[in-house]
Amino acid sequence: MTWLEMAAVLLAGTAAGTINTVVGSGTLVTFPTLLALGMPPVAANVSNAIGLVPGSVSGAIGYRRELVGQRARVLRLASATVLGALAGALLLLVLPPRAFETVVPVLIALAVVLVAFQPRISSWVARRHAHLGGLPENGARWVWPGTGLVGVYCGYFGAAQGVLMMALLGIGVDDDLQRLNGAKNVLAALGNGIAGVVFVLAAFGRIDWLVVALIAVSSAVGGQLGARYGRRLPPSALRALIIVVGTVALVALLR
């Protein structure tokens, strides 16, 4: 890997760590970058998933004030995330690489659509919040299995998992959206961590450790930037960047 390529990975990792903390979907920056550098899709996904773990942890730490009083809720949903991420990571390793290469364009397209319509999703979530009442402290009953399904997606690919998780929590849990974003960051860190452990144990030969190190360091920095400054950035600018990068990746894969 050349110095210019390493710089590109560092820049992508920083952007991904920031975006994951603020909105989710940072994978749509790092994954296409790795593909553009010539990495096979499965190896790129595995290396990217492991590398983004420190960024997710960094973002969760940055939101620690919003996590006060949410211990019981987060622990309950964490069990669903662990089981789901474990299943998703195993699916990635068990299914043939061709299956992942076939599914990835669909997942990227879905993620891009979710990011593009995030304002409408957020608006809908806000309207639902205005009418919520009488929900258990840890959320509606369907929040736990829904969190598990998002965990499966996180373990298998993970782009826009934050958008999915925020929509799920926003509808099913009666709490401030910033506090829910803090919970989302913890669950994302846990899901990425579980998938990363599985990949290290079972897919060691597919991991590019230089890529992992570059993304790990830069995404951790990005996580802190997202927690400290990301809320001040125009959401439209972040969404535009994600949509452009994801669309370019989708076109490149389909060609």
ZADO-1210 file (C-alpha; in nm, 4 decimals, padded with zeros to 6 digits):
<atoms>
<atom x="00.0000" y="00.0000" z="00.0000" code="MET" pos="1"/>
<atom x="00.1402" y="00.3403" z="-00.1025" code="THR" pos="2"/>
<atom x="00.1559" y="00.6459" z="00.1229" code="TRP" pos="3"/>
<atom x="-00.1226" y="00.8067" z="-00.0807" code="LEU" pos="4"/>
<atom x="-00.3443" y="00.5011" z="-00.0345" code="GLU" pos="5"/>
<atom x="-00.2755" y="00.4965" z="00.3391" code="MET" pos="6"/>
<atom x="-00.3677" y="00.8649" z="00.3567" code="ALA" pos="7"/>
<atom x="-00.6948" y="00.7879" z="00.1774" code="ALA" pos="8"/>
<atom x="-00.7769" y="00.5123" z="00.4289" code="VAL" pos="9"/>
<atom x="-00.6932" y="00.7417" z="00.7221" code="LEU" pos="10"/>
<atom x="-00.9163" y="01.0153" z="00.5838" code="LEU" pos="11"/>
<atom x="-01.1988" y="00.7692" z="00.5189" code="ALA" pos="12"/>
<atom x="-01.1628" y="00.6219" z="00.8693" code="GLY" pos="13"/>
<atom x="-01.1827" y="00.9640" z="01.0319" code="THR" pos="14"/>
<atom x="-01.4917" y="01.0508" z="00.8293" code="ALA" pos="15"/>
<atom x="-01.6502" y="00.7150" z="00.9116" code="ALA" pos="16"/>
<atom x="-01.5867" y="00.7507" z="01.2849" code="GLY" pos="17"/>
<atom x="-01.7408" y="01.0979" z="01.2824" code="THR" pos="18"/>
<atom x="-02.0407" y="00.9990" z="01.0730" code="ILE" pos="19"/>
<atom x="-02.1086" y="00.6815" z="01.2726" code="ASN" pos="20"/>
<atom x="-02.1218" y="00.8812" z="01.5954" code="THR" pos="21"/>
<atom x="-02.3538" y="01.1484" z="01.4559" code="VAL" pos="22"/>
<atom x="-02.5824" y="00.9639" z="01.2148" code="VAL" pos="23"/>
<atom x="-02.4482" y="00.6168" z="01.1332" code="GLY" pos="24"/>
<atom x="-02.3481" y="00.4930" z="00.7842" code="SER" pos="25"/>
<atom x="-01.9725" y="00.5484" z="00.8068" code="GLY" pos="26"/>
<atom x="-01.9210" y="00.2116" z="00.6384" code="THR" pos="27"/>
<atom x="-02.0423" y="00.3754" z="00.3171" code="LEU" pos="28"/>
<atom x="-01.7215" y="00.5816" z="00.3252" code="VAL" pos="29"/>
<atom x="-01.4611" y="00.3234" z="00.4301" code="THR" pos="30"/>
<atom x="-01.5950" y="00.0187" z="00.2445" code="PHE" pos="31"/>
<atom x="-01.6023" y="00.1833" z="-00.1013" code="PRO" pos="32"/>
<atom x="-01.2566" y="00.3285" z="-00.0325" code="THR" pos="33"/>
<atom x="-01.1163" y="-00.0188" z="00.0321" code="LEU" pos="34"/>
<atom x="-01.2871" y="-00.1538" z="-00.2785" code="LEU" pos="35"/>
<atom x="-01.1330" y="00.1278" z="-00.4831" code="ALA" pos="36"/>
<atom x="-00.7900" y="00.0223" z="-00.3544" code="LEU" pos="37"/>
<atom x="-00.8464" y="-00.3250" z="-00.4972" code="GLY" pos="38"/>
<atom x="-00.9424" y="-00.5253" z="-00.1883" code="MET" pos="39"/>
<atom x="-01.1817" y="-00.8202" z="-00.2378" code="PRO" pos="40"/>
<atom x="-01.5301" y="-00.7397" z="-00.0976" code="PRO" pos="41"/>
<atom x="-01.5293" y="-00.9949" z="00.1863" code="VAL" pos="42"/>
<atom x="-01.1747" y="-00.9059" z="00.2970" code="ALA" pos="43"/>
<atom x="-01.2637" y="-00.5369" z="00.2797" code="ALA" pos="44"/>
<atom x="-01.5766" y="-00.5890" z="00.4883" code="ASN" pos="45"/>
<atom x="-01.3995" y="-00.7987" z="00.7516" code="VAL" pos="46"/>
<atom x="-01.1038" y="-00.5595" z="00.7839" code="SER" pos="47"/>
<atom x="-01.3359" y="-00.2595" z="00.7895" code="ASN" pos="48"/>
<atom x="-01.5600" y="-00.4105" z="01.0594" code="ALA" pos="49"/>
<atom x="-01.2656" y="-00.4761" z="01.2913" code="ILE" pos="50"/>
<atom x="-01.1100" y="-00.1371" z="01.2244" code="GLY" pos="51"/>
<atom x="-01.4295" y="00.0538" z="01.3071" code="LEU" pos="52"/>
<atom x="-01.4630" y="-00.1004" z="01.6554" code="VAL" pos="53"/>
<atom x="-01.2399" y="00.1617" z="01.8278" code="PRO" pos="54"/>
<atom x="-01.4352" y="00.4359" z="01.6498" code="GLY" pos="55"/>
<atom x="-01.7645" y="00.3005" z="01.7815" code="SER" pos="56"/>
<atom x="-01.6229" y="00.2764" z="02.1340" code="VAL" pos="57"/>
<atom x="-01.4853" y="00.6297" z="02.1065" code="SER" pos="58"/>
<atom x="-01.8238" y="00.7627" z="01.9973" code="GLY" pos="59"/>
<atom x="-01.9995" y="00.5832" z="02.2815" code="ALA" pos="60"/>
<atom x="-01.7565" y="00.7362" z="02.5334" code="ILE" pos="61"/>
<atom x="-01.8185" y="01.0777" z="02.3807" code="GLY" pos="62"/>
<atom x="-02.1914" y="01.0381" z="02.4516" code="TYR" pos="63"/>
<atom x="-02.1448" y="00.9216" z="02.8112" code="ARG" pos="64"/>
<atom x="-02.3486" y="01.2119" z="02.9536" code="ARG" pos="65"/>
<atom x="-02.6525" y="01.1034" z="02.7524" code="GLU" pos="66"/>
<atom x="-02.6149" y="00.7484" z="02.8829" code="LEU" pos="67"/>
<atom x="-02.6788" y="00.8407" z="03.2473" code="VAL" pos="68"/>
<atom x="-02.9810" y="00.6474" z="03.3732" code="GLY" pos="69"/>
<atom x="-02.9957" y="00.4085" z="03.0762" code="GLN" pos="70"/>
<atom x="-02.7985" y="00.1176" z="03.2186" code="ARG" pos="71"/>
<atom x="-03.0890" y="-00.1283" z="03.2480" code="ALA" pos="72"/>
<atom x="-03.2186" y="-00.0442" z="02.9009" code="ARG" pos="73"/>
<atom x="-02.8795" y="-00.0720" z="02.7328" code="VAL" pos="74"/>
<atom x="-02.7975" y="-00.4006" z="02.9067" code="LEU" pos="75"/>
<atom x="-03.1299" y="-00.5513" z="02.7969" code="ARG" pos="76"/>
<atom x="-03.0865" y="-00.4458" z="02.4335" code="LEU" pos="77"/>
<atom x="-02.7192" y="-00.5441" z="02.4404" code="ALA" pos="78"/>
<atom x="-02.8150" y="-00.9106" z="02.4717" code="SER" pos="79"/>
<atom x="-03.0161" y="-00.8862" z="02.1483" code="ALA" pos="80"/>
<atom x="-02.7304" y="-00.7056" z="01.9749" code="THR" pos="81"/>
<atom x="-02.4775" y="-00.9715" z="02.0796" code="VAL" pos="82"/>
<atom x="-02.6900" y="-01.2585" z="01.9514" code="LEU" pos="83"/>
<atom x="-02.7751" y="-01.0796" z="01.6281" code="GLY" pos="84"/>
<atom x="-02.4202" y="-00.9649" z="01.5500" code="ALA" pos="85"/>
<atom x="-02.2888" y="-01.3141" z="01.6193" code="LEU" pos="86"/>
<atom x="-02.5394" y="-01.4641" z="01.3767" code="ALA" pos="87"/>
<atom x="-02.4657" y="-01.2018" z="01.1103" code="GLY" pos="88"/>
<atom x="-02.0882" y="-01.2459" z="01.1331" code="ALA" pos="89"/>
<atom x="-02.1217" y="-01.6258" z="01.1073" code="LEU" pos="90"/>
<atom x="-02.3470" y="-01.5874" z="00.8041" code="LEU" pos="91"/>
<atom x="-02.0801" y="-01.3769" z="00.6347" code="LEU" pos="92"/>
<atom x="-01.8193" y="-01.6467" z="00.6953" code="LEU" pos="93"/>
<atom x="-02.0386" y="-01.9491" z="00.6188" code="VAL" pos="94"/>
<atom x="-02.1976" y="-01.8240" z="00.2982" code="LEU" pos="95"/>
<atom x="-01.9740" y="-01.8326" z="-00.0115" code="PRO" pos="96"/>
<atom x="-01.7972" y="-01.5076" z="-00.1063" code="PRO" pos="97"/>
<atom x="-02.0074" y="-01.4953" z="-00.4214" code="ARG" pos="98"/>
<atom x="-02.3196" y="-01.4584" z="-00.2088" code="ALA" pos="99"/>
<atom x="-02.1760" y="-01.1532" z="-00.0335" code="PHE" pos="100"/>
<atom x="-02.0661" y="-01.0005" z="-00.3639" code="GLU" pos="101"/>
<atom x="-02.4210" y="-01.0467" z="-00.4923" code="THR" pos="102"/>
<atom x="-02.5916" y="-00.9079" z="-00.1828" code="VAL" pos="103"/>
<atom x="-02.3594" y="-00.6106" z="-00.1213" code="VAL" pos="104"/>
<atom x="-02.4985" y="-00.3903" z="-00.4036" code="PRO" pos="105"/>
<atom x="-02.8482" y="-00.4451" z="-00.2634" code="VAL" pos="106"/>
<atom x="-02.7316" y="-00.3599" z="00.0902" code="LEU" pos="107"/>
<atom x="-02.5489" y="-00.0485" z="-00.0288" code="ILE" pos="108"/>
<atom x="-02.8556" y="00.0635" z="-00.2255" code="ALA" pos="109"/>
<atom x="-03.0748" y="00.0071" z="00.0811" code="LEU" pos="110"/>
<atom x="-02.8330" y="00.1990" z="00.3009" code="ALA" pos="111"/>
<atom x="-02.8172" y="00.4912" z="00.0563" code="VAL" pos="112"/>
<atom x="-03.1987" y="00.5070" z="00.0413" code="VAL" pos="113"/>
<atom x="-03.2201" y="00.5011" z="00.4216" code="LEU" pos="114"/>
<atom x="-02.9686" y="00.7829" z="00.4504" code="VAL" pos="115"/>
<atom x="-03.1408" y="00.9854" z="00.1769" code="ALA" pos="116"/>
<atom x="-03.4761" y="00.9596" z="00.3538" code="PHE" pos="117"/>
<atom x="-03.3335" y="01.0022" z="00.7028" code="GLN" pos="118"/>
<atom x="-03.4929" y="01.3482" z="00.7506" code="PRO" pos="119"/>
<atom x="-03.8359" y="01.2014" z="00.6800" code="ARG" pos="120"/>
<atom x="-03.7633" y="00.9054" z="00.9077" code="ILE" pos="121"/>
<atom x="-03.6507" y="01.1421" z="01.1828" code="SER" pos="122"/>
<atom x="-03.9577" y="01.3612" z="01.1325" code="SER" pos="123"/>
<atom x="-04.1840" y="01.0595" z="01.1538" code="TRP" pos="124"/>
<atom x="-04.0041" y="00.9411" z="01.4658" code="VAL" pos="125"/>
<atom x="-04.0464" y="01.2862" z="01.6223" code="ALA" pos="126"/>
<atom x="-04.4203" y="01.2849" z="01.5479" code="ARG" pos="127"/>
<atom x="-04.4513" y="00.9388" z="01.6990" code="ARG" pos="128"/>
<atom x="-04.2676" y="01.0604" z="02.0081" code="HIS" pos="129"/>
<atom x="-04.5242" y="01.3331" z="02.0546" code="ALA" pos="130"/>
<atom x="-04.7986" y="01.0716" z="02.0887" code="HIS" pos="131"/>
<atom x="-04.6156" y="00.8042" z="02.2862" code="LEU" pos="132"/>
<atom x="-04.7282" y="00.7206" z="02.6349" code="GLY" pos="133"/>
<atom x="-04.7401" y="00.4307" z="02.8734" code="GLY" pos="134"/>
<atom x="-04.4461" y="00.2461" z="02.7217" code="LEU" pos="135"/>
<atom x="-04.2244" y="00.0390" z="02.9535" code="PRO" pos="136"/>
<atom x="-03.8994" y="00.2093" z="03.0496" code="GLU" pos="137"/>
<atom x="-03.7008" y="-00.0319" z="02.8324" code="ASN" pos="138"/>
<atom x="-03.9323" y="00.0114" z="02.5347" code="GLY" pos="139"/>
<atom x="-04.2085" y="-00.1805" z="02.3600" code="ALA" pos="140"/>
<atom x="-04.1873" y="-00.5600" z="02.3498" code="ARG" pos="141"/>
<atom x="-04.0887" y="-00.5663" z="01.9836" code="TRP" pos="142"/>
<atom x="-03.7844" y="-00.3414" z="02.0417" code="VAL" pos="143"/>
<atom x="-03.5743" y="-00.6346" z="02.1709" code="TRP" pos="144"/>
<atom x="-03.6242" y="-00.8669" z="01.8688" code="PRO" pos="145"/>
<atom x="-03.5973" y="-00.5673" z="01.6361" code="GLY" pos="146"/>
<atom x="-03.2638" y="-00.4817" z="01.7933" code="THR" pos="147"/>
<atom x="-03.1557" y="-00.8407" z="01.7309" code="GLY" pos="148"/>
<atom x="-03.2373" y="-00.8104" z="01.3596" code="LEU" pos="149"/>
<atom x="-03.0388" y="-00.4878" z="01.3359" code="VAL" pos="150"/>
<atom x="-02.7566" y="-00.6791" z="01.5070" code="GLY" pos="151"/>
<atom x="-02.7694" y="-00.9456" z="01.2348" code="VAL" pos="152"/>
<atom x="-02.7384" y="-00.6717" z="00.9738" code="TYR" pos="153"/>
<atom x="-02.4518" y="-00.5161" z="01.1725" code="CYS" pos="154"/>
<atom x="-02.2594" y="-00.8438" z="01.1825" code="GLY" pos="155"/>
<atom x="-02.3108" y="-00.9130" z="00.8127" code="TYR" pos="156"/>
<atom x="-02.2506" y="-00.5682" z="00.6635" code="PHE" pos="157"/>
<atom x="-02.3583" y="-00.2826" z="00.8887" code="GLY" pos="158"/>
<atom x="-02.3883" y="00.0261" z="00.6662" code="ALA" pos="159"/>
<atom x="-02.6695" y="00.2546" z="00.7927" code="ALA" pos="160"/>
<atom x="-02.7267" y="00.0357" z="01.0976" code="GLN" pos="161"/>
<atom x="-02.7362" y="00.3572" z="01.2991" code="GLY" pos="162"/>
<atom x="-03.0275" y="00.4874" z="01.0923" code="VAL" pos="163"/>
<atom x="-03.2147" y="00.1609" z="01.1437" code="LEU" pos="164"/>
<atom x="-03.1421" y="00.1550" z="01.5162" code="MET" pos="165"/>
<atom x="-03.2457" y="00.5180" z="01.5693" code="MET" pos="166"/>
<atom x="-03.5734" y="00.4600" z="01.3845" code="ALA" pos="167"/>
<atom x="-03.6374" y="00.1496" z="01.5946" code="LEU" pos="168"/>
<atom x="-03.5546" y="00.3134" z="01.9282" code="LEU" pos="169"/>
<atom x="-03.7276" y="00.6365" z="01.8376" code="GLY" pos="170"/>
<atom x="-04.0572" y="00.4608" z="01.7714" code="ILE" pos="171"/>
<atom x="-04.0462" y="00.2037" z="02.0490" code="GLY" pos="172"/>
<atom x="-03.8767" y="00.3876" z="02.3388" code="VAL" pos="173"/>
<atom x="-04.0157" y="00.7010" z="02.5015" code="ASP" pos="174"/>
<atom x="-03.7039" y="00.9111" z="02.5588" code="ASP" pos="175"/>
<atom x="-03.5082" y="01.2052" z="02.4237" code="ASP" pos="176"/>
<atom x="-03.3545" y="01.1369" z="02.0825" code="LEU" pos="177"/>
<atom x="-03.0075" y="01.2509" z="02.1914" code="GLN" pos="178"/>
<atom x="-03.0179" y="00.9987" z="02.4785" code="ARG" pos="179"/>
<atom x="-03.1288" y="00.7304" z="02.2341" code="LEU" pos="180"/>
<atom x="-02.8382" y="00.8242" z="02.0078" code="ASN" pos="181"/>
<atom x="-02.6047" y="00.7579" z="02.2999" code="GLY" pos="182"/>
<atom x="-02.7618" y="00.4142" z="02.3473" code="ALA" pos="183"/>
<atom x="-02.7312" y="00.3538" z="01.9741" code="LYS" pos="184"/>
<atom x="-02.3584" y="00.4258" z="01.9864" code="ASN" pos="185"/>
<atom x="-02.3088" y="00.1718" z="02.2664" code="VAL" pos="186"/>
<atom x="-02.5048" y="-00.0967" z="02.0798" code="LEU" pos="187"/>
<atom x="-02.3134" y="-00.0245" z="01.7582" code="ALA" pos="188"/>
<atom x="-01.9818" y="-00.0552" z="01.9425" code="ALA" pos="189"/>
<atom x="-02.0939" y="-00.3853" z="02.0914" code="LEU" pos="190"/>
<atom x="-02.2207" y="-00.5234" z="01.7602" code="GLY" pos="191"/>
<atom x="-01.9044" y="-00.4252" z="01.5745" code="ASN" pos="192"/>
<atom x="-01.6941" y="-00.5672" z="01.8573" code="GLY" pos="193"/>
<atom x="-01.8689" y="-00.9051" z="01.8528" code="ILE" pos="194"/>
<atom x="-01.8385" y="-00.9273" z="01.4753" code="ALA" pos="195"/>
<atom x="-01.4730" y="-00.8265" z="01.5014" code="GLY" pos="196"/>
<atom x="-01.3964" y="-01.1038" z="01.7502" code="VAL" pos="197"/>
<atom x="-01.5632" y="-01.3606" z="01.5243" code="VAL" pos="198"/>
<atom x="-01.3659" y="-01.2393" z="01.2247" code="PHE" pos="199"/>
<atom x="-01.0361" y="-01.2470" z="01.4144" code="VAL" pos="200"/>
<atom x="-01.0997" y="-01.6032" z="01.5318" code="LEU" pos="201"/>
<atom x="-01.2441" y="-01.7466" z="01.2117" code="ALA" pos="202"/>
<atom x="-01.1255" y="-01.5292" z="00.9218" code="ALA" pos="203"/>
<atom x="-00.7702" y="-01.4417" z="01.0215" code="PHE" pos="204"/>
<atom x="-00.6322" y="-01.5031" z="00.6717" code="GLY" pos="205"/>
<atom x="-00.8733" y="-01.2554" z="00.5146" code="ARG" pos="206"/>
<atom x="-00.7802" y="-00.9652" z="00.7422" code="ILE" pos="207"/>
<atom x="-00.5524" y="-00.6859" z="00.6220" code="ASP" pos="208"/>
<atom x="-00.4034" y="-00.5726" z="00.9522" code="TRP" pos="209"/>
<atom x="-00.2509" y="-00.2560" z="00.8096" code="LEU" pos="210"/>
<atom x="-00.5960" y="-00.1475" z="00.6959" code="VAL" pos="211"/>
<atom x="-00.7375" y="-00.2436" z="01.0356" code="VAL" pos="212"/>
<atom x="-00.4763" y="-00.0335" z="01.2169" code="ALA" pos="213"/>
<atom x="-00.5278" y="00.2699" z="00.9926" code="LEU" pos="214"/>
<atom x="-00.9060" y="00.2628" z="01.0289" code="ILE" pos="215"/>
<atom x="-00.8865" y="00.1884" z="01.4025" code="ALA" pos="216"/>
<atom x="-00.6727" y="00.4928" z="01.4794" code="VAL" pos="217"/>
<atom x="-00.8530" y="00.7313" z="01.2466" code="SER" pos="218"/>
<atom x="-01.2061" y="00.6171" z="01.3372" code="SER" pos="219"/>
<atom x="-01.1274" y="00.6608" z="01.7085" code="ALA" pos="220"/>
<atom x="-01.0289" y="01.0198" z="01.6352" code="VAL" pos="221"/>
<atom x="-01.3420" y="01.0588" z="01.4253" code="GLY" pos="222"/>
<atom x="-01.5572" y="00.9242" z="01.7089" code="GLY" pos="223"/>
<atom x="-01.4376" y="01.2038" z="01.9358" code="GLN" pos="224"/>
<atom x="-01.4846" y="01.4630" z="01.6622" code="LEU" pos="225"/>
<atom x="-01.8372" y="01.3375" z="01.6066" code="GLY" pos="226"/>
<atom x="-01.9231" y="01.3542" z="01.9763" code="ALA" pos="227"/>
<atom x="-01.7717" y="01.6999" z="02.0233" code="ARG" pos="228"/>
<atom x="-01.8323" y="01.8832" z="01.6958" code="TYR" pos="229"/>
<atom x="-02.0478" y="01.6591" z="01.4772" code="GLY" pos="230"/>
<atom x="-02.3762" y="01.7947" z="01.6119" code="ARG" pos="231"/>
<atom x="-02.2761" y="02.1392" z="01.4830" code="ARG" pos="232"/>
<atom x="-02.2238" y="02.0207" z="01.1260" code="LEU" pos="233"/>
<atom x="-02.5132" y="02.0524" z="00.8810" code="PRO" pos="234"/>
<atom x="-02.6769" y="01.7070" z="00.8608" code="PRO" pos="235"/>
<atom x="-02.7490" y="01.7706" z="00.4940" code="SER" pos="236"/>
<atom x="-02.3756" y="01.7929" z="00.4203" code="ALA" pos="237"/>
<atom x="-02.3072" y="01.4598" z="00.5890" code="LEU" pos="238"/>
<atom x="-02.5980" y="01.2933" z="00.4109" code="ARG" pos="239"/>
<atom x="-02.4850" y="01.4323" z="00.0760" code="ALA" pos="240"/>
<atom x="-02.1337" y="01.2915" z="00.1260" code="LEU" pos="241"/>
<atom x="-02.2674" y="00.9485" z="00.2211" code="ILE" pos="242"/>
<atom x="-02.5105" y="00.9385" z="-00.0718" code="ILE" pos="243"/>
<atom x="-02.2437" y="01.0380" z="-00.3240" code="VAL" pos="244"/>
<atom x="-01.9879" y="00.7867" z="-00.1963" code="VAL" pos="245"/>
<atom x="-02.2454" y="00.5097" z="-00.1712" code="GLY" pos="246"/>
<atom x="-02.3804" y="00.5771" z="-00.5202" code="THR" pos="247"/>
<atom x="-02.0311" y="00.5729" z="-00.6689" code="VAL" pos="248"/>
<atom x="-01.9616" y="00.2412" z="-00.4926" code="ALA" pos="249"/>
<atom x="-02.2904" y="00.0972" z="-00.6167" code="LEU" pos="250"/>
<atom x="-02.2197" y="00.1962" z="-00.9780" code="VAL" pos="251"/>
<atom x="-01.8668" y="00.0572" z="-00.9571" code="ALA" pos="252"/>
<atom x="-01.9888" y="-00.2766" z="-00.8202" code="LEU" pos="253"/>
<atom x="-02.2676" y="-00.3118" z="-01.0756" code="LEU" pos="254"/>
<atom x="-02.0232" y="-00.2444" z="-01.3587" code="ARG" pos="255"/>
</atoms>
